[in-house]
Amino acid sequence: MTRPNILILMVDQLNGTLFPDGPEEWLHTPHLRALADRSVRFRNAYTASPLCAPGRASFMSGQLPRRHRVYDNAAEFASAIPTYAHHLRRAGYQTCLSGKMHFVGPDQLHGFEERLTTDIYPADFGWTPDYRKPGERIDWWYHNMGSVTGAGVAETSNQMEYDDEVAHFAEQKLYDYARGNDDRPWCLTVSFTHPHDPYVARRKFWDLYEDCEHLQPVTPSLGYEHHDAHSKRIFDANDWKNYEITDEMIARARRAYFANISYLDEKIGEILDVLERCRMAENTAILFLSDHGDMLGERGLWFKMSFFEGSSRVPVMLAAPGLRPHRVDAPVSTVDLTPTLAELAGVDLDEVLHWTDGESLMPVAQGAERLSPVLMEYAAEASYAPLVAIRSERWKYIRCALDPDQLYDLEADPQERDNLAGEPHHGATLARLRARSRAHWDLDAFDDEVRESQARRLVVYDALRNGSYYPWDFQPLQRASERYMRNHMDLNVLEESKRFPRGE
């Protein structure tokens, strides 16, 4: 059997509730909708951790944060942890990354044979939280509500500049694959930073949502005093007291967010067009996902860092040769995607399965029943101790050593407005999920591990910032003397080798 090429299209902070069965009909996303029509669509997919670096490390390794130890956006991803890029490369695949993966530490490849761009965020330990100082707000890198109050239109921005480059280099790489200078199958990961805030969009996409009926959240702000303990910590971390958020600001922020989904749709359409024109679409599996979601003003919350649906639920769609397009309602996790990619590529993970927390989604995609629950962890900014969650059947259970338990019935209460943990008639469900959580997590030990990691990194960061500083940020190598025509090349051979298709 011919092993498929694999194209991974990853986006950042895309709210999975906007993809109940592919993109919502009111979103202007023709290319993603066309992809959804030929994909297995996982309606209830969840991140392993609702923050960029831990969520991405979990996706790449198939491990929860406590195992890979990327607890936050400044925790090192160890080079000895196998990723899907390692597994596929070991099995003979070309592996390449264009875009963001938020690797922290001196290893900026993690199994990728080639990386086409630098990352958009720093690779050092500067964004390390400190559990020894609960309530501390680190102003120079913490989120604040300026992303909401400053939402609007611009023709370019830091993030647009980045994603324009990500798409350009991805398309050029597809042309390279098509030319056939390497007969190995390939896995190309294209990872964008939109629709992550700041909520700033190009006019052409902003104008698409002038009459949008979804510019206000379904659940308006609850008021600080009515929130659960962790949500209050998120409010405080986001400096909410120094901002007055109006309905107009909320509408502008949501409008720009939706506009940036359309911006991504255009970029993805261009990439898929190259794939089609270069005659590789038929034997290419396509995975679309996000690292985590965005609360988008629901309950008054923004960004991520929460286990509520807007923050923790993500879109996952998989189109692959031989897979029947349909919707899967069973809860699944992004930690399932490394085993899934391995099975797609015919890679045997038996020798490393005990290193992973996920399971292949191929059986579920082919009609089997999913039995195991989805597990989530969070131990980064806005937390004072680790939080864990279980998503099983219709239930979501959230536990933290500092807080009362939370239990939500997502079928009866999709907006998660009613915490049932104190309701006697839900006592058996709470006891069952609490017991499962305690069997899996020792929260005291988890807390000790996070604190030790933070303390070590804060010492190292201070030391490395003293004196001469050598950055870990990835530096893309552009070998200009090997591009286009140079005098150590034969012009006739060059022109023929760079043409695709040939002889037409």
Backbone torsions as a table, in degrees:
resi	resn	phi	psi	omega
1	MET	NA	134.7	176.9
2	THR	-71.3	126.7	178.7
3	ARG	-74.7	135.6	-177.0
4	PRO	-74.3	150.0	162.4
5	ASN	-69.1	159.3	-178.0
6	ILE	-132.0	124.9	175.3
7	LEU	-114.3	118.5	178.9
8	ILE	-106.4	121.4	178.6
9	LEU	-110.0	106.4	-176.0
10	MET	-112.9	138.7	177.2
11	VAL	-124.3	175.1	-169.8
12	ASP	-123.9	122.2	172.1
13	GLN	70.1	36.4	179.2
14	LEU	-94.4	117.9	-176.5
15	ASN	-65.2	118.2	-176.2
16	GLY	-69.7	-18.4	177.7
17	THR	-70.0	-15.0	175.3
18	LEU	-81.0	-2.3	179.3
19	PHE	-125.4	63.7	-179.2
20	PRO	-68.1	-26.9	177.8
21	ASP	-161.7	66.6	-161.8
22	GLY	81.6	-179.0	-177.5
23	PRO	-64.6	146.1	175.4
24	GLU	-52.2	146.0	-176.2
25	GLU	-60.3	-29.8	-176.5
26	TRP	-81.7	-10.3	174.2
27	LEU	-75.6	138.6	178.7
28	HIS	-86.9	83.1	-173.9
29	THR	-138.6	66.4	-175.6
30	PRO	-62.3	-35.1	-176.5
31	HIS	-75.3	-41.2	176.3
32	LEU	-67.9	-34.2	177.4
33	ARG	-66.7	-40.0	177.0
34	ALA	-64.9	-38.4	176.5
35	LEU	-64.8	-41.8	178.9
36	ALA	-60.2	-37.8	-178.2
37	ASP	-62.1	-22.9	179.2
38	ARG	-115.1	20.5	-176.3
39	SER	-117.1	159.1	159.2
40	VAL	-80.4	123.6	-173.2
41	ARG	-110.1	116.6	-177.0
42	PHE	-92.3	99.3	-172.2
43	ARG	-63.5	-36.6	-174.8
44	ASN	-117.6	65.6	177.1
45	ALA	-98.7	142.7	-175.4
46	TYR	-130.6	146.8	172.2
47	THR	-71.6	156.2	173.9
48	ALA	-76.2	-24.8	179.7
49	SER	-158.6	127.6	-172.8
50	PRO	-80.7	61.3	175.3
51	LEU	-159.0	153.0	-168.3
52	CYS	-57.4	-65.7	-171.9
53	ALA	-63.2	-49.2	178.4
54	PRO	-64.4	-37.4	178.2
55	GLY	-63.8	-40.8	-178.8
56	ARG	-72.7	-39.5	176.9
57	ALA	-62.6	-36.2	177.5
58	SER	-67.8	-43.3	176.3
59	PHE	-58.2	-44.8	-174.5
60	MET	-74.2	-29.8	-174.2
61	SER	-102.7	-20.6	-172.6
62	GLY	75.7	20.2	-177.7
63	GLN	-122.0	150.2	172.6
64	LEU	-75.3	159.1	-176.2
65	PRO	-56.5	-37.0	-178.1
66	ARG	-62.5	-28.0	179.9
67	ARG	-82.7	-45.1	-179.8
68	HIS	-86.7	-11.7	172.0
69	ARG	70.6	14.7	169.9
70	VAL	-88.3	83.4	-173.9
71	TYR	-78.1	-27.2	-171.8
72	ASP	-150.0	-171.9	-174.6
73	ASN	-80.9	9.0	176.3
74	ALA	-135.6	23.8	-179.9
75	ALA	-101.4	134.5	-174.0
76	GLU	-67.8	135.0	172.2
77	PHE	-91.3	111.6	-172.1
78	ALA	-67.6	140.0	-178.1
79	SER	-66.3	-22.7	-176.4
80	ALA	-83.1	-1.6	179.2
81	ILE	-88.2	118.1	179.9
82	PRO	-67.4	140.0	175.9
83	THR	-115.8	173.6	175.8
84	TYR	-61.3	-29.5	177.4
85	ALA	-65.2	-39.5	175.1
86	HIS	-63.8	-48.3	-175.9
87	HIS	-60.7	-44.9	-178.1
88	LEU	-71.6	-40.6	179.7
89	ARG	-63.6	-41.3	178.1
90	ARG	-61.1	-30.7	-179.0
91	ALA	-89.0	6.3	173.4
92	GLY	103.9	10.7	178.1
93	TYR	-87.2	146.4	162.4
94	GLN	-75.2	133.9	-179.2
95	THR	-125.9	130.2	-174.1
96	CYS	-144.7	142.8	177.1
97	LEU	-122.1	127.9	167.8
98	SER	-117.5	111.8	175.8
99	GLY	119.3	-157.7	-170.7
100	LYS	-82.9	138.8	163.6
101	MET	-141.4	-1.5	175.1
102	HIS	52.2	47.3	171.8
103	PHE	-73.2	132.7	173.6
104	VAL	-110.6	132.5	-178.9
105	GLY	118.7	172.3	-176.4
106	PRO	-69.2	-22.6	175.6
107	ASP	-82.4	113.5	-179.6
108	GLN	-112.4	18.2	-179.5
109	LEU	-120.1	-46.3	176.4
110	HIS	50.1	46.4	175.6
111	GLY	102.1	-15.9	176.9
112	PHE	-72.9	128.7	177.8
113	GLU	-69.6	-29.5	-176.5
114	GLU	-146.3	143.1	174.9
115	ARG	-129.9	130.0	-168.7
116	LEU	-94.9	-22.7	-177.5
117	THR	-133.8	163.6	167.7
118	THR	-77.2	177.7	175.8
119	ASP	-90.7	163.5	179.4
120	ILE	-88.5	-17.7	-178.0
121	TYR	-118.4	158.3	-174.0
122	PRO	-68.7	152.6	-176.4
123	ALA	-99.9	1.3	-175.5
124	ASP	-98.5	-169.1	-173.1
125	PHE	-93.4	14.9	-172.6
126	GLY	-65.1	-24.4	-177.4
127	TRP	-96.8	34.2	-177.8
128	THR	-81.0	122.9	172.6
129	PRO	-71.4	171.8	-178.4
130	ASP	-140.8	102.6	-180.0
131	TYR	-64.1	-16.0	178.4
132	ARG	-72.9	-11.3	-177.4
133	LYS	-127.6	66.2	-178.6
134	PRO	-59.4	134.1	-179.9
135	GLY	91.6	-10.2	177.8
136	GLU	-64.8	133.1	176.2
137	ARG	-110.7	119.0	-176.3
138	ILE	-95.8	95.8	-163.9
139	ASP	-62.5	-34.1	-171.6
140	TRP	-75.3	-11.3	175.8
141	TRP	-137.9	-11.0	176.0
142	TYR	-67.5	149.7	169.3
143	HIS	-59.0	148.3	165.2
144	ASN	-139.8	175.5	-172.8
145	MET	-79.4	4.3	175.5
146	GLY	-60.3	-26.2	176.3
147	SER	-63.5	-30.3	179.8
148	VAL	-84.7	-48.3	-177.4
149	THR	-67.4	-26.0	-178.4
150	GLY	-99.9	12.2	-177.2
151	ALA	-63.9	145.2	178.8
152	GLY	167.7	-146.5	-169.5
153	VAL	-113.7	141.0	170.6
154	ALA	-156.5	150.1	-179.6
155	GLU	-85.8	-18.6	170.1
156	THR	-152.0	160.3	-180.0
157	SER	-157.5	173.7	176.5
158	ASN	-54.5	-45.5	-175.9
159	GLN	-76.0	-35.4	176.3
160	MET	-65.0	-41.9	178.0
161	GLU	-57.5	-41.2	-179.1
162	TYR	-66.8	-51.0	-175.2
163	ASP	-69.9	-30.3	172.8
164	ASP	-59.4	-42.1	179.8
165	GLU	-68.7	-41.5	179.1
166	VAL	-57.4	-47.2	-178.9
167	ALA	-66.3	-42.7	-178.8
168	HIS	-58.9	-50.4	-176.7
169	PHE	-69.1	-31.9	176.4
170	ALA	-64.0	-43.1	178.9
171	GLU	-63.7	-41.6	178.7
172	GLN	-63.4	-36.3	178.9
173	LYS	-67.3	-37.5	176.8
174	LEU	-62.6	-38.9	175.3
175	TYR	-61.7	-40.1	177.4
176	ASP	-61.6	-45.1	178.4
177	TYR	-60.3	-41.2	-177.2
178	ALA	-63.7	-34.4	-178.5
179	ARG	-64.9	-19.3	170.4
180	GLY	75.8	30.1	177.9
181	ASN	-77.3	-8.4	177.2
182	ASP	-138.0	121.0	-173.1
183	ASP	-87.0	4.5	176.4
184	ARG	-72.3	148.9	170.1
185	PRO	-64.4	160.8	-175.9
186	TRP	-126.6	154.6	170.6
187	CYS	-128.8	112.3	179.4
188	LEU	-110.3	122.0	175.9
189	THR	-103.0	121.6	179.9
190	VAL	-114.8	113.1	-169.8
191	SER	-123.8	110.0	-177.3
192	PHE	-90.4	160.2	176.8
193	THR	-97.5	-17.3	174.1
194	HIS	-78.4	158.5	1.8
195	PRO	-89.3	25.2	174.2
196	HIS	-45.6	140.0	174.9
197	ASP	-60.5	161.0	8.2
198	PRO	-68.0	149.9	-174.7
199	TYR	-84.8	79.3	-177.5
200	VAL	-130.6	128.0	-173.5
201	ALA	-133.0	155.9	173.8
202	ARG	-70.7	148.1	-175.0
203	ARG	-56.1	-40.8	-175.4
204	LYS	-62.0	-31.2	178.7
205	PHE	-88.5	-36.9	175.9
206	TRP	-56.1	-41.9	-176.6
207	ASP	-66.5	-21.4	178.8
208	LEU	-64.1	-22.5	-171.9
209	TYR	-113.1	24.8	-179.2
210	GLU	-59.6	-39.9	-178.1
211	ASP	-107.5	24.4	-178.1
212	CYS	-64.5	137.0	-178.7
213	GLU	-93.1	9.7	-172.9
214	HIS	-121.7	32.0	-175.2
215	LEU	-88.1	-0.5	172.1
216	GLN	-122.0	146.0	-179.4
217	PRO	-65.8	155.8	177.3
218	VAL	-67.4	-42.3	178.5
219	THR	-108.6	107.0	-178.8
220	PRO	-68.1	173.5	-177.6
221	SER	-54.8	134.3	-177.7
222	LEU	-84.9	-14.5	-170.5
223	GLY	88.4	135.1	-172.7
224	TYR	-51.4	-44.4	-172.9
225	GLU	-68.3	-16.1	-177.6
226	HIS	-96.0	1.5	-178.4
227	HIS	-88.0	158.5	171.8
228	ASP	-68.2	167.5	-172.8
229	ALA	-61.8	-41.8	-178.1
230	HIS	-69.8	-39.2	177.4
231	SER	-61.2	-37.1	175.7
232	LYS	-61.4	-39.5	178.2
233	ARG	-64.3	-37.1	177.0
234	ILE	-64.7	-44.2	176.7
235	PHE	-55.9	-46.6	-178.1
236	ASP	-65.5	-41.6	179.3
237	ALA	-63.1	-32.4	-179.0
238	ASN	-86.9	7.1	172.8
239	ASP	61.2	40.3	-173.4
240	TRP	-63.0	-27.9	-175.2
241	LYS	-67.1	-21.4	-178.0
242	ASN	-95.4	11.9	180.0
243	TYR	-134.4	143.1	171.2
244	GLU	-110.9	111.9	-174.3
245	ILE	-96.4	120.3	179.6
246	THR	-99.2	165.7	176.3
247	ASP	-60.8	-35.2	178.8
248	GLU	-64.6	-41.2	177.4
249	MET	-64.0	-42.7	178.3
250	ILE	-60.2	-44.8	-179.4
251	ALA	-62.9	-41.2	-179.7
252	ARG	-67.2	-40.8	180.0
253	ALA	-64.8	-45.7	179.8
254	ARG	-66.9	-38.5	178.7
255	ARG	-62.2	-44.2	178.4
256	ALA	-65.3	-38.2	177.8
257	TYR	-61.2	-48.4	178.2
258	PHE	-63.0	-39.1	178.1
259	ALA	-60.5	-37.9	-179.3
260	ASN	-74.3	-22.0	169.7
261	ILE	-65.9	-40.1	177.0
262	SER	-68.0	-36.4	173.9
263	TYR	-58.5	-47.1	177.6
264	LEU	-62.0	-40.4	179.5
265	ASP	-57.4	-42.0	178.6
266	GLU	-64.4	-43.6	178.6
267	LYS	-61.6	-45.4	-179.7
268	ILE	-65.1	-38.1	176.6
269	GLY	-60.6	-39.9	178.3
270	GLU	-64.3	-41.0	179.1
271	ILE	-65.4	-45.5	-179.4
272	LEU	-67.5	-28.6	176.0
273	ASP	-66.3	-42.1	176.2
274	VAL	-62.2	-43.4	178.8
275	LEU	-57.6	-42.6	-179.5
276	GLU	-69.4	-47.9	-177.1
277	ARG	-66.5	-25.1	178.5
278	CYS	-92.1	9.7	169.7
279	ARG	63.2	34.3	178.3
280	MET	-112.6	-3.5	-172.8
281	ALA	-64.7	-37.1	-172.9
282	GLU	-63.1	-33.3	-178.2
283	ASN	-112.4	34.9	178.2
284	THR	-124.6	125.4	171.5
285	ALA	-84.6	139.5	-177.7
286	ILE	-122.7	123.7	176.1
287	LEU	-112.9	126.8	176.3
288	PHE	-116.8	131.3	-180.0
289	LEU	-158.2	169.3	170.1
290	SER	-122.2	160.3	179.2
291	ASP	-78.0	-33.4	177.8
292	HIS	-167.2	-175.1	-177.1
293	GLY	-110.1	-157.9	179.8
294	ASP	-148.5	130.1	-177.6
295	MET	-68.8	-24.8	172.7
296	LEU	55.0	36.1	176.6
297	GLY	87.0	-5.0	177.2
298	GLU	-61.3	129.1	-178.5
299	ARG	67.6	3.7	-173.1
300	GLY	93.6	-2.8	-178.2
301	LEU	-90.0	148.6	176.7
302	TRP	-131.4	164.0	175.6
303	PHE	67.2	-134.6	-172.0
304	LYS	-129.1	-135.0	174.2
305	MET	72.3	9.5	-175.5
306	SER	-129.6	154.0	174.5
307	PHE	-88.9	-1.1	175.2
308	PHE	-62.5	156.8	-169.3
309	GLU	-54.0	-45.1	-176.5
310	GLY	-59.6	-32.5	-177.2
311	SER	-89.0	-37.9	-171.4
312	SER	-99.1	-20.5	-177.9
313	ARG	-89.3	136.9	-174.5
314	VAL	-131.2	154.3	171.7
315	PRO	-75.3	136.4	169.8
316	VAL	-136.7	122.6	176.5
317	MET	-133.7	138.1	-178.1
318	LEU	-131.8	118.2	173.3
319	ALA	-111.8	124.6	-176.5
320	ALA	-149.6	151.2	176.9
321	PRO	-54.1	128.1	177.6
322	GLY	87.7	-6.4	179.0
323	LEU	-93.7	127.6	178.2
324	ARG	-77.3	127.6	177.9
325	PRO	-65.6	130.0	174.6
326	HIS	-170.8	176.2	-179.8
327	ARG	-102.1	137.2	174.6
328	VAL	-111.6	124.9	-177.6
329	ASP	-94.8	-17.5	-178.2
330	ALA	-62.1	140.0	176.1
331	PRO	-63.1	135.2	177.2
332	VAL	-136.0	172.4	-174.2
333	SER	-131.4	155.6	174.0
334	THR	-66.9	-18.3	174.9
335	VAL	-70.4	-13.5	177.5
336	ASP	-78.5	-10.4	-168.6
337	LEU	-80.8	-30.7	174.9
338	THR	-64.2	-49.0	174.3
339	PRO	-60.5	-33.1	178.8
340	THR	-65.9	-47.2	178.7
341	LEU	-61.6	-39.5	178.7
342	ALA	-62.3	-44.2	179.7
343	GLU	-66.0	-39.5	176.8
344	LEU	-56.6	-39.7	-176.2
345	ALA	-88.5	1.2	-179.1
346	GLY	73.8	28.0	-178.5
347	VAL	-96.0	128.2	-179.4
348	ASP	-85.6	117.0	179.5
349	LEU	-101.5	13.6	-174.8
350	ASP	-54.6	-38.9	-176.0
351	GLU	-73.0	-13.5	-178.3
352	VAL	-122.8	7.2	-175.5
353	LEU	-60.7	-32.0	179.5
354	HIS	-70.7	-7.4	175.6
355	TRP	-91.2	-5.4	-173.9
356	THR	-114.9	154.1	177.0
357	ASP	-105.5	-5.9	-177.3
358	GLY	-101.9	175.2	176.0
359	GLU	-138.0	148.1	-178.3
360	SER	-58.9	139.0	177.5
361	LEU	-88.9	-0.4	-178.8
362	MET	-60.9	-43.0	176.4
363	PRO	-60.3	-42.8	179.1
364	VAL	-64.5	-40.8	179.5
365	ALA	-64.0	-23.8	179.7
366	GLN	-101.6	13.4	170.9
367	GLY	108.7	-3.4	179.9
368	ALA	-74.7	161.2	-179.7
369	GLU	-87.3	136.6	176.0
370	ARG	-89.7	126.2	-174.6
371	LEU	-108.7	-35.0	-173.8
372	SER	-79.7	148.5	-179.1
373	PRO	-78.0	165.1	174.0
374	VAL	-91.9	132.4	179.7
375	LEU	-112.5	142.7	178.7
376	MET	-136.9	150.9	179.4
377	GLU	-137.2	148.9	174.7
378	TYR	-147.1	128.5	-177.9
379	ALA	-150.5	51.9	-175.2
380	ALA	-130.4	-158.4	-176.7
381	GLU	-55.9	147.3	-175.5
382	ALA	77.7	-0.7	170.7
383	SER	-110.8	149.4	175.4
384	TYR	-109.2	-6.7	177.2
385	ALA	-162.7	158.0	-177.9
386	PRO	-61.1	143.7	171.9
387	LEU	-114.9	146.8	177.7
388	VAL	-134.0	157.4	-178.7
389	ALA	-146.6	151.9	174.5
390	ILE	-125.5	130.1	173.2
391	ARG	-114.5	111.2	-174.6
392	SER	-142.4	128.8	-178.2
393	GLU	53.7	-119.5	-178.5
394	ARG	-96.3	3.1	-167.5
395	TRP	-108.4	149.9	166.6
396	LYS	-128.9	125.9	-179.0
397	TYR	-119.7	131.2	-176.6
398	ILE	-124.6	133.6	-176.0
399	ARG	-135.6	138.4	173.6
400	CYS	-147.9	140.4	-177.9
401	ALA	-61.8	-23.1	-176.4
402	LEU	-89.8	-13.8	-165.6
403	ASP	-127.1	159.4	168.8
404	PRO	-64.6	150.6	177.5
405	ASP	-63.0	156.1	173.4
406	GLN	-127.3	138.3	178.8
407	LEU	-139.2	126.3	-178.7
408	TYR	-127.6	139.5	173.4
409	ASP	-97.0	101.6	-171.9
410	LEU	-74.9	-17.6	175.1
411	GLU	-76.8	-44.9	-179.1
412	ALA	-83.0	-23.9	-171.8
413	ASP	-140.1	68.7	-175.2
414	PRO	-63.9	-20.8	178.2
415	GLN	-86.7	-0.8	175.9
416	GLU	56.0	49.4	-178.7
417	ARG	-91.5	-22.0	-173.6
418	ASP	-117.1	107.4	174.9
419	ASN	-77.4	115.1	-174.4
420	LEU	-93.1	4.2	-174.5
421	ALA	-62.4	-25.5	179.4
422	GLY	-96.9	4.6	-177.6
423	GLU	-88.6	120.9	-176.1
424	PRO	-56.3	-37.4	-175.5
425	HIS	-75.1	-4.2	172.1
426	HIS	-108.9	15.0	-176.7
427	GLY	-61.6	-38.3	-178.2
428	ALA	-67.4	-41.7	177.6
429	THR	-63.4	-44.6	178.7
430	LEU	-60.7	-45.2	-179.0
431	ALA	-61.9	-41.1	-179.3
432	ARG	-64.2	-46.5	-178.5
433	LEU	-72.1	-34.8	176.6
434	ARG	-64.0	-42.2	179.4
435	ALA	-64.2	-40.2	178.3
436	ARG	-64.6	-40.8	178.7
437	SER	-63.4	-45.1	-178.9
438	ARG	-67.1	-32.1	177.3
439	ALA	-67.8	-30.8	-177.2
440	HIS	-90.8	-36.7	-172.4
441	TRP	-121.9	128.8	164.8
442	ASP	-97.0	99.3	-172.1
443	LEU	-67.6	-30.1	177.3
444	ASP	-66.4	-44.2	178.7
445	ALA	-66.4	-40.0	177.6
446	PHE	-58.9	-45.7	179.6
447	ASP	-61.8	-43.3	178.2
448	ASP	-59.6	-42.0	-178.6
449	GLU	-65.1	-42.2	179.7
450	VAL	-64.9	-44.8	-179.6
451	ARG	-62.3	-41.2	178.2
452	GLU	-63.5	-43.5	179.1
453	SER	-61.3	-46.3	-179.8
454	GLN	-60.4	-47.6	-176.3
455	ALA	-62.4	-43.2	178.6
456	ARG	-61.8	-44.8	-177.1
457	ARG	-67.7	-35.8	179.0
458	LEU	-65.0	-36.1	176.0
459	VAL	-66.6	-47.3	-177.8
460	VAL	-63.7	-42.1	-179.3
461	TYR	-62.2	-46.0	178.3
462	ASP	-58.5	-41.8	-178.8
463	ALA	-65.5	-46.6	-174.9
464	LEU	-72.5	-17.3	176.6
465	ARG	-86.5	-5.5	177.6
466	ASN	-90.7	127.0	-179.6
467	GLY	80.7	-152.0	-178.0
468	SER	-66.9	130.7	-175.4
469	TYR	-108.7	127.1	176.5
470	TYR	-110.9	115.8	-174.8
471	PRO	-75.9	149.4	173.2
472	TRP	-92.3	-7.9	-176.5
473	ASP	-57.6	139.3	-176.5
474	PHE	-66.7	133.5	179.1
475	GLN	-110.0	102.4	-179.9
476	PRO	-62.3	133.4	-179.9
477	LEU	-94.4	116.5	175.0
478	GLN	-105.6	105.0	-177.8
479	ARG	-84.8	84.6	-176.1
480	ALA	-59.7	-31.5	-178.1
481	SER	-75.3	-5.0	177.1
482	GLU	-112.9	7.3	-177.9
483	ARG	-107.0	151.7	178.4
484	TYR	58.0	-138.2	-176.6
485	MET	-106.1	128.1	174.4
486	ARG	-132.9	162.0	-169.4
487	ASN	-78.3	0.2	169.8
488	HIS	-93.9	6.9	-179.6
489	MET	-112.0	157.9	172.0
490	ASP	-94.3	118.2	-174.8
491	LEU	-58.5	-38.7	-178.7
492	ASN	-64.7	-42.7	178.9
493	VAL	-67.0	-42.3	-178.6
494	LEU	-60.3	-51.2	-175.9
495	GLU	-62.1	-37.6	179.0
496	GLU	-69.4	-41.8	-175.7
497	SER	-70.3	-26.6	-177.4
498	LYS	-90.3	-3.5	-178.9
499	ARG	-88.8	135.8	172.8
500	PHE	-146.1	131.5	-11.5
501	PRO	-74.3	162.6	-178.7
502	ARG	-95.5	149.9	172.6
503	GLY	76.1	18.3	179.0
504	GLU	-117.5	NA	NA
